[in-house]
């Protein structure tokens, strides 16, 4: 009799665990659905207004009158951009429509990203302890602000510097730069999104510090190595040989690293007092 009761209790526990797992899967499904709907709404808005977006946003870094180029002129006459030597072409039958669709989807994802992250956070938040919720309060706000700053940094700093250099780089005067529209839009979107992701460095350090994987002492110890890597990244992202362009990218990345050290220090001090 006792054995039957124990078997029954075990069966009830298994059913409860299975039900709990299915509940989590169902909740995750709805979070994904709502995120997908948000992307679709933003995608639709971008798709409808793509003529304005293409002319005033996506093609703007390819024009000498772009804000970044005007600011470079004010910094030094030697860095003025008077002409960007390339033209855009569509070499495929579906090229322009494909770019219309992909550009609208990319913009839709960027605009909806804060909401997507909020949905993700809403899914994992109930599984945290109360003290953990307090310790990482404001995560959605921080991620959103850093992502937006990174997007602006990628669009106004990284993208125009890279496009200007690559457009004016020639092996021989006989070779004319005629870029395919898919190549241009793909490069621009990759650079801009990379900026948004790079600015998540403090958040990544915050999480790693929470698990004790990274400490401020470790980051200070390898600061010189980090500086070399960060400026190497700046040199790759902005292949222009002039120091001004590399400094415009490298210095903000270095400041992010220093901010990340402070974040790690703050997290580790909190962990020691728990």
N, C-alpha and C positions, 0 to 999 in steps of 0.2 A: 504494500500500500504506500509506504514511504517512498519507495523507488518510483512508483507511478506519479506521485506528487512532484518529485524532483524533476522527472522527465517533462511533466506538464509545465513546470516553472521555466525549465530551459527552453522549451518550445515557445513560451510566451515572450521570453527575452529575445529569442531569435526573430520572432515576428515583429517585436517592437523595434529592433535594430534595422530590420529590413524596411519597415514602414518609415523609420526616421531617415534612412538613406534615400528612399523614394521621394520623401518630402523635400529633401535637399536638392535632389535632381530636378524636381518639379519647380522649386523656387529658382534654381539656376536657369532653367529653361525660360522662365518669364523675364528674368533679368536680361538674358540674351535677346529675347524677342523685343523688349522695350528698347534696348540699345540699337538693335537693327532698325526699328521704326524711326528712332531719332536720326540715324545716318540717312535713311531714306528721305525723311523730311528735308534735311539739310541738302542732300543730293538733288532733290527736286528743285529747291530754290536756286541752287547753283546752276543746274542744267538750264533753267528758264532764263537766267540772267547771264549766260555764258558769254554773250557778245560783249557786255560791259566788263565782265571779269577778265576775258582774254585781252581786251584792249588796254584796260587801266591797271590790271594787277599782274597777270601772267607775262605779258609782253613788256611791261614797264621796265624791268631790269635790263632789257635789251635796247633801251633808248638812252641817248646821251643826256637827256633832261631829267633822268631819274634822280630822286632825292640824294642818294648816296654819292653819285658823281658830282652833284652840285656842292655837297659838303666837302668832298675831296679837293675841289677847286679852291674853296675858301681856306683849306689847310695849307695848300702849297700849289702854286701854278704848275709845278712839274708833274703833279698828279691829276691834272685836269683831263677829263675824258671828252674829247671832241667828236670822236667817231667810233662806233662799234662795227668792226668790219666783218659783217656776215649777213646773209639773207636766209630766210626760212622757206622751206619747200615741203610739199606733201607728195611723196613718191609712191604712195599706195592709194588704191581706189577708195578704200575705207579709212584712210589715214586721218582726215579731219574729223569724221564722225567718231572714230575710236578715241581720238584725243579729247573730243567734247565729252564723251562718256567718262573716260578715265580721270580727266581733270575735275569734272563735277563730283565724282566719287571721292577723290582725294580731298577736295575742299570740304565735302560733306563730312568726311571722317575727322578732319582737323577741327571743324566747328563743333561737331558732336562729341569730341574727345572728353571734355570735362563731364558731360552727362554720362558717357560710357564708364568713366572711372568711378563716378558716383554710384552707378548701378553695381559695379564690381565691389566697391566698398560696402554698399548696403548688404551684399550677400555674405561677406566675411565678418562684418561687424558683430552680428548676434553671437558668433562663436567665441568672442573674446571676453576675457574677464573685465570686471568694472575698472580695475586699476589700469589695465592695458588700454581700455578705451580712453581713459583720461590722458594717458601718456602720449597717445598718438592722435589726440583730437586736433582738428585743423588739417588733417592730411589731405583731404579733398581740395581744400582751399590752396594749400601749398603746392600740390601737384599741378593744379590748374594755372596758378600764377607763374610757376616756373616753365610750364609748357608754353604758355602764351609768350613769355619773354624769349624763350628759345626760338619760337616760330618767327617773331619779329627780328631776332638776331640773325637767324638763317636767311630771312628774306631781304633785310636791309644791309647786311654786312657780308655774310658768306657768299650768297648767290651772286650779287652784282660783281664782286671782286673776281670770283671764279669765271663768270660768263665773259667779263671784259678781257681777262687774260687769254682764255681759250679762243675767243672770237678773233683776237688780234695776233694770235700766234701763227706764224707761217714758216714753212721750211723753204719756200721759194715764192717769189712774187707771182709766178705763173699759176700757182695753186690758189683757187678761190674758195673761200669758206662758204659753203651752201649746206646748212644743216637741215636735217629732216625734223619736222615739227614734233615727232614722237621722241626724238633724241633730246631736243631742247626742253620740252615739258617734263620728260622723265628726269632729266638732270636737275631741273629747278625744283621739282617736288621732292626728290631725294635729298637735296641739300637743305631745304626748308624743314622737312620732317626730322632730318638728322640733328638740326639745331634744337628742335623741340625735345628730342630724346637726350641730347647731351646735357641739357639744362636740368635733367632729372638726377644728375650726379649727387647732389645733397640728399635727395630722397633715398637713393640706393645706399649711400653711406649710412644714413639713419637706420635703415633696416638691417644692414650688416652689423652695425654697432650694437643694435638690440640683441643680436644673437652672439655677440662677443667675437665675431669674426675679424672685425677691424677695430683698432684702437687709435686714439689721436697720436700716441707715441709712435706707432707704426707708420702713420701717414707723415709725421714730421721727419722720421728717420729717412724715408724715401722721397722727401720733397724734391731734392735735386733731380732724381730719376723722373719724377712726375713732370717737372718743368720741361725736361728734354722731350718727353713723350708728348706733352700738350703742344709744345711749339712745333714738333714734328707733324702732329695732326693739323695744326694751323697751316703749315707749309704745304701739306697735301690738299687741304680744303681750298686754300687760296694759293694756287701755284705761281702767282705773280712773284717775281724775284725781289720787288721793292720791300723794304722793311716796314713801311707804314701799313701796307695791307696785312702783313703777317702779324704785326703788333695789334692791329684792330681785332683780330681773331684770337691771338694767343693770350693777350692780357685778360680779357673777360673769362677765358677758360681757366686761367691761373687763379683769378679771383674766386671762381666757383670752387676750385680745389681748396683754397684757404677757408672759404665758408664751410666746406664739408668737414674740415678739421675741427672747426668750432662746433659743428653739429655733433660730431663723434665725441668730442670732449663733454658736451652737455649730456649726451645719452649715457656715457660711461659714468659720469658723476651721479646721475640718477640711479643707475644700476647698483652702485656701491652703497647707496643709502636705503635700498630696498631690503 
